[in-house]
Amino acid sequence: MRKYEKGERITSLDVMMEQEFVYWCGKVYHQGWFHGWQIGWVKARMQYGGIYKAVKKEDKGKWIIKESRNG
């Protein structure tokens, strides 16, 4: 008897990153399998605080106004 079975479909990176194991192509993989991808690299950079939102500047004469799309 196998320890894991196929569950709900994962539709977002957030949900995938919360999983310890994933099921793909009939096999179970530990999170290290997908954390080794670029996703893992980006996640590590976010944890160290090195990635920031890029906020577009609008030039209004001598004043620069910052515009944020996501808060």
N, CA, C and O atoms as CSV, one atom per row, in Angstrom:
chain,resi,resn,atom,element,x,y,z
A,1,MET,N,N,0.855,-1.191,0.000
A,1,MET,CA,C,0.000,0.000,0.000
A,1,MET,C,C,0.892,1.243,0.000
A,1,MET,O,O,1.855,1.331,0.762
A,2,ARG,N,N,0.560,2.182,-0.853
A,2,ARG,CA,C,1.357,3.405,-0.957
A,2,ARG,C,C,0.980,4.391,0.135
A,2,ARG,O,O,-0.144,4.397,0.637
A,3,LYS,N,N,1.942,5.217,0.486
A,3,LYS,CA,C,1.757,6.186,1.558
A,3,LYS,C,C,0.964,7.414,1.099
A,3,LYS,O,O,0.275,8.038,1.906
A,4,TYR,N,N,1.055,7.768,-0.191
A,4,TYR,CA,C,0.394,8.954,-0.730
A,4,TYR,C,C,-0.459,8.585,-1.929
A,4,TYR,O,O,-0.191,7.606,-2.625
A,5,GLU,N,N,-1.477,9.377,-2.155
A,5,GLU,CA,C,-2.302,9.237,-3.356
A,5,GLU,C,C,-2.517,10.609,-3.959
A,5,GLU,O,O,-2.256,11.626,-3.316
A,6,LYS,N,N,-2.985,10.638,-5.174
A,6,LYS,CA,C,-3.221,11.880,-5.896
A,6,LYS,C,C,-4.360,12.660,-5.233
A,6,LYS,O,O,-5.445,12.120,-5.018
A,7,GLY,N,N,-4.111,13.907,-4.917
A,7,GLY,CA,C,-5.110,14.774,-4.293
A,7,GLY,C,C,-5.636,15.815,-5.259
A,7,GLY,O,O,-5.680,15.588,-6.468
A,8,GLU,N,N,-6.038,16.964,-4.718
A,8,GLU,CA,C,-6.566,18.064,-5.531
A,8,GLU,C,C,-5.492,18.649,-6.442
A,8,GLU,O,O,-4.305,18.636,-6.119
A,9,ARG,N,N,-5.930,19.153,-7.569
A,9,ARG,CA,C,-5.029,19.811,-8.517
A,9,ARG,C,C,-4.484,21.102,-7.903
A,9,ARG,O,O,-5.235,21.859,-7.286
A,10,ILE,N,N,-3.216,21.352,-8.063
A,10,ILE,CA,C,-2.579,22.583,-7.584
A,10,ILE,C,C,-2.660,23.603,-8.701
A,10,ILE,O,O,-2.248,23.338,-9.831
A,11,THR,N,N,-3.199,24.781,-8.377
A,11,THR,CA,C,-3.403,25.800,-9.417
A,11,THR,C,C,-2.655,27.096,-9.146
A,11,THR,O,O,-2.780,28.047,-9.917
A,12,SER,N,N,-1.880,27.154,-8.066
A,12,SER,CA,C,-1.121,28.384,-7.808
A,12,SER,C,C,0.238,28.044,-7.204
A,12,SER,O,O,0.397,27.009,-6.557
A,13,LEU,N,N,1.200,28.909,-7.418
A,13,LEU,CA,C,2.528,28.717,-6.841
A,13,LEU,C,C,2.485,28.780,-5.325
A,13,LEU,O,O,3.227,28.064,-4.651
A,14,ASP,N,N,1.624,29.629,-4.782
A,14,ASP,CA,C,1.506,29.742,-3.327
A,14,ASP,C,C,1.136,28.403,-2.705
A,14,ASP,O,O,1.734,27.982,-1.715
A,15,VAL,N,N,0.151,27.741,-3.290
A,15,VAL,CA,C,-0.286,26.444,-2.769
A,15,VAL,C,C,0.821,25.408,-2.944
A,15,VAL,O,O,1.072,24.609,-2.042
A,16,MET,N,N,1.477,25.420,-4.093
A,16,MET,CA,C,2.545,24.449,-4.338
A,16,MET,C,C,3.673,24.600,-3.324
A,16,MET,O,O,4.199,23.605,-2.827
A,17,MET,N,N,4.043,25.829,-3.017
A,17,MET,CA,C,5.149,26.071,-2.098
A,17,MET,C,C,4.827,25.641,-0.665
A,17,MET,O,O,5.736,25.466,0.146
A,18,GLU,N,N,3.548,25.472,-0.350
A,18,GLU,CA,C,3.145,25.026,0.990
A,18,GLU,C,C,3.198,23.508,1.146
A,18,GLU,O,O,3.088,22.997,2.260
A,19,GLN,N,N,3.367,22.779,0.032
A,19,GLN,CA,C,3.318,21.327,0.056
A,19,GLN,C,C,4.668,20.724,0.399
A,19,GLN,O,O,5.702,21.189,-0.081
A,20,GLU,N,N,4.658,19.685,1.233
A,20,GLU,CA,C,5.893,18.956,1.495
A,20,GLU,C,C,6.141,17.946,0.379
A,20,GLU,O,O,7.285,17.692,0.004
A,21,PHE,N,N,5.054,17.371,-0.152
A,21,PHE,CA,C,5.139,16.417,-1.248
A,21,PHE,C,C,4.119,16.792,-2.319
A,21,PHE,O,O,3.052,17.321,-2.008
A,22,VAL,N,N,4.446,16.520,-3.567
A,22,VAL,CA,C,3.511,16.715,-4.680
A,22,VAL,C,C,3.446,15.430,-5.492
A,22,VAL,O,O,4.364,14.610,-5.468
A,23,TYR,N,N,2.362,15.277,-6.198
A,23,TYR,CA,C,2.126,14.119,-7.057
A,23,TYR,C,C,2.174,14.607,-8.488
A,23,TYR,O,O,1.422,15.506,-8.864
A,24,TRP,N,N,3.070,14.011,-9.307
A,24,TRP,CA,C,3.227,14.446,-10.691
A,24,TRP,C,C,3.592,13.246,-11.558
A,24,TRP,O,O,4.498,12.483,-11.223
A,25,CYS,N,N,2.888,13.085,-12.666
A,25,CYS,CA,C,3.134,12.002,-13.622
A,25,CYS,C,C,3.153,10.628,-12.952
A,25,CYS,O,O,3.990,9.782,-13.266
A,26,GLY,N,N,2.218,10.420,-12.025
A,26,GLY,CA,C,2.090,9.123,-11.380
A,26,GLY,C,C,3.094,8.836,-10.283
A,26,GLY,O,O,3.157,7.711,-9.787
A,27,LYS,N,N,3.892,9.840,-9.886
A,27,LYS,CA,C,4.896,9.654,-8.839
A,27,LYS,C,C,4.800,10.759,-7.788
A,27,LYS,O,O,4.323,11.858,-8.068
A,28,VAL,N,N,5.254,10.454,-6.588
A,28,VAL,CA,C,5.288,11.420,-5.490
A,28,VAL,C,C,6.697,12.010,-5.409
A,28,VAL,O,O,7.690,11.284,-5.433
A,29,TYR,N,N,6.763,13.328,-5.314
A,29,TYR,CA,C,8.047,14.030,-5.224
A,29,TYR,C,C,8.084,14.900,-3.976
A,29,TYR,O,O,7.095,15.540,-3.620
A,30,HIS,N,N,9.240,14.914,-3.318
A,30,HIS,CA,C,9.451,15.781,-2.153
A,30,HIS,C,C,9.632,17.215,-2.625
A,30,HIS,O,O,10.009,17.452,-3.773
A,31,GLN,N,N,9.362,18.174,-1.740
A,31,GLN,CA,C,9.462,19.592,-2.105
A,31,GLN,C,C,10.848,19.977,-2.629
A,31,GLN,O,O,10.966,20.932,-3.397
A,32,GLY,N,N,11.874,19.267,-2.238
A,32,GLY,CA,C,13.223,19.551,-2.738
A,32,GLY,C,C,13.321,19.416,-4.244
A,32,GLY,O,O,14.161,20.051,-4.880
A,33,TRP,N,N,12.450,18.577,-4.816
A,33,TRP,CA,C,12.421,18.388,-6.267
A,33,TRP,C,C,12.065,19.678,-6.982
A,33,TRP,O,O,12.718,20.042,-7.960
A,34,PHE,N,N,11.023,20.385,-6.503
A,34,PHE,CA,C,10.650,21.629,-7.176
A,34,PHE,C,C,11.293,22.850,-6.551
A,34,PHE,O,O,11.357,23.896,-7.198
A,35,HIS,N,N,11.769,22.760,-5.327
A,35,HIS,CA,C,12.483,23.888,-4.735
A,35,HIS,C,C,13.836,24.079,-5.413
A,35,HIS,O,O,14.417,25.162,-5.346
A,36,GLY,N,N,14.331,23.049,-6.055
A,36,GLY,CA,C,15.583,23.159,-6.788
A,36,GLY,C,C,15.430,23.966,-8.067
A,36,GLY,O,O,16.420,24.391,-8.663
A,37,TRP,N,N,14.228,24.169,-8.474
A,37,TRP,CA,C,13.966,24.952,-9.677
A,37,TRP,C,C,14.179,26.435,-9.380
A,37,TRP,O,O,14.557,26.814,-8.271
A,38,GLN,N,N,13.933,27.253,-10.376
A,38,GLN,CA,C,14.044,28.702,-10.213
A,38,GLN,C,C,13.095,29.209,-9.134
A,38,GLN,O,O,13.375,30.220,-8.492
A,39,ILE,N,N,11.978,28.521,-8.928
A,39,ILE,CA,C,11.022,28.920,-7.888
A,39,ILE,C,C,11.716,28.930,-6.522
A,39,ILE,O,O,11.543,29.864,-5.739
A,40,GLY,N,N,12.486,27.905,-6.250
A,40,GLY,CA,C,13.216,27.834,-4.987
A,40,GLY,C,C,14.205,28.973,-4.839
A,40,GLY,O,O,14.376,29.524,-3.751
A,41,TRP,N,N,14.858,29.322,-5.944
A,41,TRP,CA,C,15.823,30.426,-5.924
A,41,TRP,C,C,15.108,31.733,-5.576
A,41,TRP,O,O,15.573,32.502,-4.734
A,42,VAL,N,N,13.977,31.973,-6.232
A,42,VAL,CA,C,13.218,33.203,-5.982
A,42,VAL,C,C,12.689,33.220,-4.552
A,42,VAL,O,O,12.760,34.251,-3.883
A,43,LYS,N,N,12.167,32.107,-4.080
A,43,LYS,CA,C,11.650,32.036,-2.715
A,43,LYS,C,C,12.745,32.382,-1.701
A,43,LYS,O,O,12.506,33.127,-0.750
A,44,ALA,N,N,13.932,31.842,-1.911
A,44,ALA,CA,C,15.049,32.135,-1.004
A,44,ALA,C,C,15.385,33.618,-1.012
A,44,ALA,O,O,15.647,34.193,0.045
A,45,ARG,N,N,15.382,34.251,-2.185
A,45,ARG,CA,C,15.676,35.683,-2.271
A,45,ARG,C,C,14.602,36.503,-1.566
A,45,ARG,O,O,14.914,37.512,-0.933
A,46,MET,N,N,13.362,36.091,-1.664
A,46,MET,CA,C,12.274,36.802,-0.974
A,46,MET,C,C,12.434,36.683,0.541
A,46,MET,O,O,12.197,37.646,1.270
A,47,GLN,N,N,12.834,35.505,1.014
A,47,GLN,CA,C,13.019,35.310,2.453
A,47,GLN,C,C,14.131,36.186,3.010
A,47,GLN,O,O,14.061,36.625,4.158
A,48,TYR,N,N,15.158,36.443,2.204
A,48,TYR,CA,C,16.258,37.300,2.649
A,48,TYR,C,C,15.965,38.780,2.448
A,48,TYR,O,O,16.786,39.629,2.797
A,49,GLY,N,N,14.802,39.095,1.890
A,49,GLY,CA,C,14.393,40.484,1.742
A,49,GLY,C,C,15.072,41.212,0.601
A,49,GLY,O,O,15.234,42.430,0.677
A,50,GLY,N,N,15.472,40.528,-0.444
A,50,GLY,CA,C,16.204,41.177,-1.517
A,50,GLY,C,C,15.387,41.526,-2.746
A,50,GLY,O,O,15.925,42.109,-3.687
A,51,ILE,N,N,14.110,41.189,-2.769
A,51,ILE,CA,C,13.284,41.474,-3.939
A,51,ILE,C,C,12.188,42.450,-3.540
A,51,ILE,O,O,11.512,42.268,-2.527
A,52,TYR,N,N,12.025,43.481,-4.349
A,52,TYR,CA,C,11.059,44.543,-4.053
A,52,TYR,C,C,10.163,44.789,-5.260
A,52,TYR,O,O,10.518,44.435,-6.384
A,53,LYS,N,N,9.020,45.387,-5.031
A,53,LYS,CA,C,8.149,45.810,-6.118
A,53,LYS,C,C,8.811,46.960,-6.874
A,53,LYS,O,O,9.490,47.793,-6.274
A,54,ALA,N,N,8.617,47.001,-8.160
A,54,ALA,CA,C,9.071,48.133,-8.958
A,54,ALA,C,C,7.894,49.094,-9.077
A,54,ALA,O,O,6.847,48.734,-9.617
A,55,VAL,N,N,8.060,50.285,-8.586
A,55,VAL,CA,C,6.990,51.272,-8.570
A,55,VAL,C,C,7.288,52.332,-9.632
A,55,VAL,O,O,8.330,52.986,-9.590
A,56,LYS,N,N,6.387,52.492,-10.559
A,56,LYS,CA,C,6.589,53.431,-11.655
A,56,LYS,C,C,6.493,54.869,-11.157
A,56,LYS,O,O,5.597,55.219,-10.389
A,57,LYS,N,N,7.425,55.683,-11.605
A,57,LYS,CA,C,7.420,57.106,-11.251
A,57,LYS,C,C,6.756,57.889,-12.363
A,57,LYS,O,O,6.935,57.586,-13.542
A,58,GLU,N,N,5.997,58.886,-11.988
A,58,GLU,CA,C,5.416,59.801,-12.972
A,58,GLU,C,C,6.007,61.172,-12.735
A,58,GLU,O,O,5.998,61.670,-11.609
A,59,ASP,N,N,6.515,61.782,-13.775
A,59,ASP,CA,C,7.126,63.105,-13.663
A,59,ASP,C,C,6.044,64.164,-13.817
A,59,ASP,O,O,5.455,64.306,-14.888
A,60,LYS,N,N,5.785,64.903,-12.749
A,60,LYS,CA,C,4.792,65.991,-12.746
A,60,LYS,C,C,5.530,67.295,-12.456
A,60,LYS,O,O,5.472,67.816,-11.342
A,61,GLY,N,N,6.217,67.812,-13.456
A,61,GLY,CA,C,7.008,69.021,-13.242
A,61,GLY,C,C,8.232,68.665,-12.431
A,61,GLY,O,O,8.984,67.763,-12.800
A,62,LYS,N,N,8.444,69.376,-11.307
A,62,LYS,CA,C,9.605,69.082,-10.480
A,62,LYS,C,C,9.305,68.026,-9.420
A,62,LYS,O,O,10.223,67.561,-8.744
A,63,TRP,N,N,8.041,67.639,-9.262
A,63,TRP,CA,C,7.657,66.644,-8.261
A,63,TRP,C,C,7.576,65.264,-8.898
A,63,TRP,O,O,7.123,65.122,-10.034
A,64,ILE,N,N,8.003,64.283,-8.184
A,64,ILE,CA,C,7.884,62.911,-8.655
A,64,ILE,C,C,6.867,62.210,-7.764
A,64,ILE,O,O,7.014,62.164,-6.543
A,65,ILE,N,N,5.844,61.671,-8.392
A,65,ILE,CA,C,4.793,60.992,-7.656
A,65,ILE,C,C,4.929,59.492,-7.909
A,65,ILE,O,O,5.024,59.051,-9.054
A,66,LYS,N,N,4.936,58.710,-6.820
A,66,LYS,CA,C,5.032,57.270,-6.963
A,66,LYS,C,C,3.652,56.677,-7.153
A,66,LYS,O,O,2.690,57.080,-6.500
A,67,GLU,N,N,3.570,55.713,-8.057
A,67,GLU,CA,C,2.310,55.041,-8.309
A,67,GLU,C,C,2.497,53.571,-7.968
A,67,GLU,O,O,3.407,52.930,-8.495
A,68,SER,N,N,1.664,53.029,-7.105
A,68,SER,CA,C,1.738,51.627,-6.735
A,68,SER,C,C,0.485,50.921,-7.203
A,68,SER,O,O,-0.626,51.369,-6.918
A,69,ARG,N,N,0.649,49.837,-7.909
A,69,ARG,CA,C,-0.486,49.085,-8.437
A,69,ARG,C,C,-1.069,48.123,-7.416
A,69,ARG,O,O,-2.253,47.795,-7.498
A,70,ASN,N,N,-0.279,47.661,-6.463
A,70,ASN,CA,C,-0.730,46.653,-5.504
A,70,ASN,C,C,-0.606,47.122,-4.059
A,70,ASN,O,O,-0.172,46.358,-3.197
A,71,GLY,N,N,-0.963,48.309,-3.797
A,71,GLY,CA,C,-0.962,48.786,-2.420
A,71,GLY,C,C,0.273,49.446,-2.093
A,71,GLY,O,O,0.444,49.912,-0.966
